[in-house]
Amino acid sequence: MQVYERIEDALPKINTGSVVSIGNFDGVHIGHKALIEKLVNKSKELNVPSVILTFEPHPLKVIAGKCPPVITPIKQKLELLQQLGIDITICLEFTKDLAAVSAEDFVMKYLIPLNVREIIVGYDYRFGKNRQGDYSLIKKLGQKLGFDVHQVGPVYFEDEIVSSTRIRTLVQEGKVKDVVPMLGRYYQVFGKVVEGHKRGGRLLGIPTANLNLIDELVPKTGVYAVFAEFEGKRLKGVANVGYNPTFGNQVLSVEVHIFDFNKEIYGEELRVHFVDRIRSEKKFSSIDELKNQILNDIEKAKDILKNG
């Protein structure tokens, strides 16, 4: 997959045309995947590149000054789009000037230059200044300007629409197991291993990797069974998300104990896949009580992960 930050940089790759979809695709969940599958299939049918037009930062951060935490930071989003077979992703910087572009001008400035043959949009897609553009408008513009428009309906799970908002809420509630069918994968966070308080190995005999996260969305505080991905290998472990109340910490941390692992990995990148929540975070009256609980957590995590 080729990634560009400007429309003009992508033009040599799409001089024969393109099939385009536009959106934030936060989470790249199964609803997004249904749309992307149609995009990729249509591009193969027409023998032109499949193109995703997305934005960074999230438009709400620019328009409203804040937005809910994103499910997939841009690095992960690009990885997932590549895995789904997208040929080209154009990641435009979202600015106040871009937010002020009318729906009609957006089509003329950002879509027509892509030699677009067909546009595929989601059921709730809106675009342009004040989100004035919708499927009806882009359909009319397509008839006038010579491109087709196809709308993809919602995808349901357990009688509710799969959405980024639904997934985000479940993660914030700690219900990481419940999001797996909607994401099509485990929810994950990513970061570099940094020095923590070194209590795990020194005081407890249970070494942990402390993560400096790039992610905005962190599961509810508590203890989780996880897979830790390091150097392409998926390793079993247990993670604590929280403030370590036994030691009176004030800063949220994600600490991972990887089973049967003794490498020094400070400064290395680690990806953590959340499988299931084991318990809430709690304060213990002694180091021994905490250690016994962690050993119990480890056994529970091993049981959860035994078939993984």
C-alpha positions as CSV (number, residue, x, y, z in Angstrom):
1,M,0.0,0.0,0.0
2,Q,1.3,3.5,-0.9
3,V,0.6,6.2,1.6
4,Y,0.6,9.9,0.7
5,E,-0.1,13.1,2.6
6,R,-1.1,15.2,-0.5
7,I,-3.5,14.5,-3.4
8,E,-0.9,15.6,-6.0
9,D,1.7,13.0,-4.8
10,A,-0.8,10.2,-5.6
11,L,-1.7,11.4,-9.1
12,P,0.9,9.4,-11.1
13,K,-0.5,6.2,-9.6
14,I,-4.1,6.9,-10.6
15,N,-3.9,8.4,-14.1
16,T,-6.2,5.7,-15.4
17,G,-8.8,6.2,-12.7
18,S,-9.6,5.1,-9.1
19,V,-12.3,3.8,-6.8
20,V,-12.4,5.9,-3.7
21,S,-13.9,5.8,-0.2
22,I,-13.7,8.6,2.3
23,G,-13.8,8.6,6.1
24,N,-12.1,8.3,9.4
25,F,-12.3,4.6,9.6
26,D,-11.6,4.7,13.4
27,G,-11.2,1.2,14.6
28,V,-11.3,-0.4,11.1
29,H,-14.2,-2.6,12.5
30,I,-16.3,-5.1,10.6
31,G,-18.6,-2.4,9.3
32,H,-15.6,-0.6,7.8
33,K,-14.3,-4.0,6.5
34,A,-17.6,-4.6,4.6
35,L,-17.2,-1.2,2.8
36,I,-13.5,-1.8,2.1
37,E,-14.2,-5.2,0.7
38,K,-16.6,-3.7,-1.8
39,L,-14.1,-1.0,-2.6
40,V,-11.3,-3.5,-3.3
41,N,-13.6,-5.8,-5.3
42,K,-14.8,-2.8,-7.4
43,S,-11.3,-1.6,-8.1
44,K,-10.3,-5.1,-9.3
45,E,-13.4,-5.2,-11.5
46,L,-12.4,-1.8,-13.1
47,N,-8.7,-2.6,-13.0
48,V,-7.9,0.7,-11.2
49,P,-6.4,1.4,-7.8
50,S,-8.5,1.3,-4.6
51,V,-8.0,4.6,-2.7
52,I,-8.9,5.5,0.9
53,L,-9.1,9.3,1.7
54,T,-8.8,9.8,5.4
55,F,-7.7,12.6,7.8
56,E,-5.3,13.3,10.6
57,P,-5.9,14.5,13.2
58,H,-9.5,13.5,13.7
59,P,-11.7,16.3,12.4
60,L,-13.4,16.8,15.7
61,K,-10.1,17.8,17.3
62,V,-9.9,20.7,14.9
63,I,-13.6,21.6,14.7
64,A,-14.6,21.2,18.4
65,G,-11.2,21.3,20.0
66,K,-11.6,17.8,21.4
67,C,-13.0,14.4,20.5
68,P,-13.4,11.0,22.0
69,P,-10.2,8.9,22.2
70,V,-9.5,7.3,18.9
71,I,-9.6,3.5,18.7
72,T,-6.8,3.2,16.2
73,P,-3.9,5.7,16.1
74,I,-2.9,6.5,12.5
75,K,0.0,3.9,12.5
76,Q,-2.3,1.1,13.4
77,K,-5.0,2.3,11.1
78,L,-2.7,2.3,8.1
79,E,-1.5,-1.2,9.0
80,L,-5.0,-2.5,9.1
81,L,-6.0,-0.8,5.8
82,Q,-2.9,-2.4,4.1
83,Q,-3.9,-5.8,5.4
84,L,-7.3,-5.4,3.8
85,G,-5.8,-4.9,0.4
86,I,-6.0,-1.1,-0.2
87,D,-3.7,0.1,-2.9
88,I,-3.4,3.8,-1.9
89,T,-4.2,5.7,1.3
90,I,-4.1,9.5,1.2
91,C,-4.0,10.9,4.7
92,L,-4.8,14.6,4.5
93,E,-3.9,16.9,7.3
94,F,-7.3,18.1,8.7
95,T,-7.2,21.9,9.2
96,K,-9.7,24.7,9.9
97,D,-9.3,25.6,6.2
98,L,-10.3,22.1,5.2
99,A,-13.2,22.2,7.6
100,A,-14.5,25.3,5.8
101,V,-14.7,23.7,2.4
102,S,-18.2,23.3,1.1
103,A,-19.4,19.8,0.1
104,E,-19.5,20.7,-3.6
105,D,-16.0,22.2,-3.4
106,F,-14.7,19.2,-1.5
107,V,-15.7,17.0,-4.4
108,M,-14.1,19.2,-7.0
109,K,-10.9,19.8,-5.0
110,Y,-10.3,16.4,-3.5
111,L,-12.2,13.8,-5.5
112,I,-12.2,14.9,-9.2
113,P,-8.4,15.2,-9.3
114,L,-8.2,11.5,-8.3
115,N,-9.8,10.5,-11.7
116,V,-12.5,8.9,-9.6
117,R,-14.6,6.3,-11.4
118,E,-16.7,5.2,-8.4
119,I,-17.1,6.4,-4.8
120,I,-18.2,4.0,-2.1
121,V,-19.5,5.5,1.1
122,G,-21.0,4.3,4.3
123,Y,-24.7,4.6,5.3
124,D,-24.1,7.6,7.6
125,Y,-21.4,9.4,5.5
126,R,-21.4,13.2,5.7
127,F,-18.8,15.6,4.3
128,G,-18.0,19.2,3.7
129,K,-18.6,22.4,5.8
130,N,-20.9,21.7,8.7
131,R,-21.4,18.1,7.4
132,Q,-23.8,19.5,4.8
133,G,-22.9,16.8,2.2
134,D,-24.6,13.5,2.2
135,Y,-25.2,10.5,0.0
136,S,-28.0,12.2,-1.9
137,L,-25.8,15.2,-2.8
138,I,-22.7,13.2,-3.8
139,K,-25.0,11.0,-5.9
140,K,-26.2,14.1,-7.8
141,L,-22.7,15.4,-8.2
142,G,-21.6,12.0,-9.5
143,Q,-24.4,12.1,-12.2
144,K,-23.2,15.5,-13.2
145,L,-19.5,14.9,-13.1
146,G,-19.3,11.4,-14.4
147,F,-18.7,9.0,-11.5
148,D,-20.8,6.4,-9.9
149,V,-21.7,6.3,-6.2
150,H,-22.5,3.2,-4.1
151,Q,-23.7,3.3,-0.5
152,V,-23.0,0.4,1.9
153,G,-25.5,-0.2,4.7
154,P,-24.7,-0.8,8.3
155,V,-23.4,-4.1,9.8
156,Y,-25.2,-5.5,12.8
157,F,-24.0,-7.5,15.7
158,E,-26.5,-8.8,18.3
159,D,-29.2,-6.6,16.7
160,E,-27.2,-3.3,17.1
161,I,-25.2,-1.4,14.5
162,V,-21.5,-1.9,14.8
163,S,-20.0,1.5,15.3
164,S,-16.8,3.1,16.6
165,T,-18.8,4.7,19.4
166,R,-20.2,1.3,20.5
167,I,-16.7,-0.2,20.5
168,R,-15.1,2.7,22.3
169,T,-17.7,2.6,25.1
170,L,-17.2,-1.2,25.6
171,V,-13.4,-0.7,25.8
172,Q,-13.8,2.1,28.4
173,E,-16.1,-0.2,30.4
174,G,-13.4,-2.9,30.4
175,K,-15.5,-5.3,28.2
176,V,-12.7,-6.1,25.9
177,K,-14.0,-9.6,25.2
178,D,-17.2,-8.1,23.8
179,V,-15.5,-6.0,21.2
180,V,-13.7,-8.9,19.5
181,P,-16.6,-9.9,17.2
182,M,-17.0,-6.3,16.2
183,L,-13.4,-5.5,15.6
184,G,-12.6,-8.9,14.1
185,R,-9.6,-9.0,16.4
186,Y,-8.6,-8.2,20.0
187,Y,-8.4,-4.6,21.1
188,Q,-4.8,-3.6,21.3
189,V,-2.5,-0.8,22.6
190,F,1.0,-0.1,21.4
191,G,4.0,1.6,22.9
192,K,7.6,1.5,23.9
193,V,8.8,-0.2,27.1
194,V,10.1,2.3,29.6
195,E,11.5,2.1,33.1
196,G,8.8,2.0,35.7
197,H,9.1,1.8,39.5
198,K,10.9,-1.6,39.2
199,R,8.7,-3.0,41.9
200,G,7.6,-6.0,39.9
201,G,10.9,-7.8,39.7
202,R,12.6,-6.3,42.8
203,L,9.7,-6.5,45.3
204,L,7.5,-9.2,43.9
205,G,9.7,-11.4,41.8
206,I,7.2,-10.8,38.9
207,P,8.9,-8.6,36.3
208,T,6.7,-6.3,34.2
209,A,7.1,-4.2,31.1
210,N,5.8,-0.7,31.6
211,L,4.5,0.9,28.4
212,N,4.7,4.5,27.2
213,L,1.5,4.3,25.1
214,I,0.8,6.0,21.8
215,D,-2.9,5.1,22.2
216,E,-5.6,7.4,23.5
217,L,-8.1,4.7,24.3
218,V,-7.1,2.6,27.3
219,P,-9.4,-0.1,28.8
220,K,-11.0,0.5,32.2
221,T,-8.6,0.0,35.1
222,G,-8.1,-3.6,36.2
223,V,-6.3,-6.8,35.4
224,Y,-6.5,-8.5,32.0
225,A,-5.4,-11.6,30.2
226,V,-3.4,-10.5,27.2
227,F,-1.2,-11.5,24.4
228,A,2.0,-9.4,24.1
229,E,3.3,-9.1,20.6
230,F,7.1,-8.7,20.5
231,E,9.3,-9.0,17.4
232,G,6.5,-10.7,15.5
233,K,5.8,-13.3,18.2
234,R,2.6,-13.5,20.2
235,L,3.4,-14.2,23.9
236,K,0.9,-14.9,26.7
237,G,0.7,-12.6,29.7
238,V,-1.3,-10.6,32.2
239,A,-1.6,-6.8,32.3
240,N,-2.5,-4.3,34.9
241,V,-4.1,-1.1,33.8
242,G,-4.3,1.5,36.5
243,Y,-2.7,3.5,39.2
244,N,-1.2,0.7,41.5
245,P,-3.2,1.9,44.5
246,T,-1.2,-0.3,46.9
247,F,1.8,2.0,46.2
248,G,-0.2,5.2,45.9
249,N,0.6,6.0,42.3
250,Q,-1.1,9.0,40.7
251,V,-0.3,8.3,37.0
252,L,-2.2,5.7,34.9
253,S,0.1,3.0,33.6
254,V,-0.1,-0.2,31.6
255,E,2.2,-2.9,33.0
256,V,2.5,-6.4,31.4
257,H,4.0,-9.5,32.9
258,I,4.9,-11.9,30.0
259,F,4.9,-15.6,31.0
260,D,8.3,-17.4,30.8
261,F,10.1,-14.4,29.4
262,N,13.3,-12.9,30.7
263,K,14.6,-10.6,27.9
264,E,15.7,-7.0,28.6
265,I,13.4,-5.0,26.4
266,Y,13.7,-1.4,27.6
267,G,13.2,0.9,24.6
268,E,11.6,-1.8,22.5
269,E,8.1,-1.7,21.0
270,L,5.4,-3.9,22.4
271,R,1.9,-4.4,21.3
272,V,-0.7,-5.7,23.8
273,H,-3.8,-7.5,22.8
274,F,-6.6,-7.5,25.4
275,V,-8.4,-10.8,25.6
276,D,-10.5,-10.7,28.7
277,R,-10.8,-8.8,32.0
278,I,-10.0,-10.7,35.1
279,R,-10.8,-8.3,38.0
280,S,-10.9,-4.7,39.1
281,E,-7.9,-2.9,40.5
282,K,-7.8,-2.8,44.3
283,K,-5.6,-1.8,47.1
284,F,-3.9,-4.5,49.2
285,S,-2.8,-4.2,52.8
286,S,0.7,-5.8,52.2
287,I,3.2,-6.7,49.6
288,D,2.6,-10.4,50.3
289,E,-1.2,-10.0,49.8
290,L,-0.6,-8.3,46.5
291,K,1.9,-10.9,45.3
292,N,-0.5,-13.7,46.1
293,Q,-3.3,-12.0,44.2
294,I,-1.0,-11.5,41.2
295,L,0.0,-15.2,41.2
296,N,-3.7,-16.0,41.2
297,D,-4.3,-13.5,38.3
298,I,-1.5,-15.3,36.4
299,E,-3.2,-18.7,36.8
300,K,-6.5,-17.2,35.7
301,A,-4.9,-15.6,32.7
302,K,-3.2,-18.9,31.7
303,D,-6.6,-20.6,31.8
304,I,-8.2,-17.9,29.6
305,L,-5.3,-18.1,27.1
306,K,-4.7,-21.8,27.1
307,N,-6.3,-22.3,23.7
308,G,-4.7,-19.2,22.2
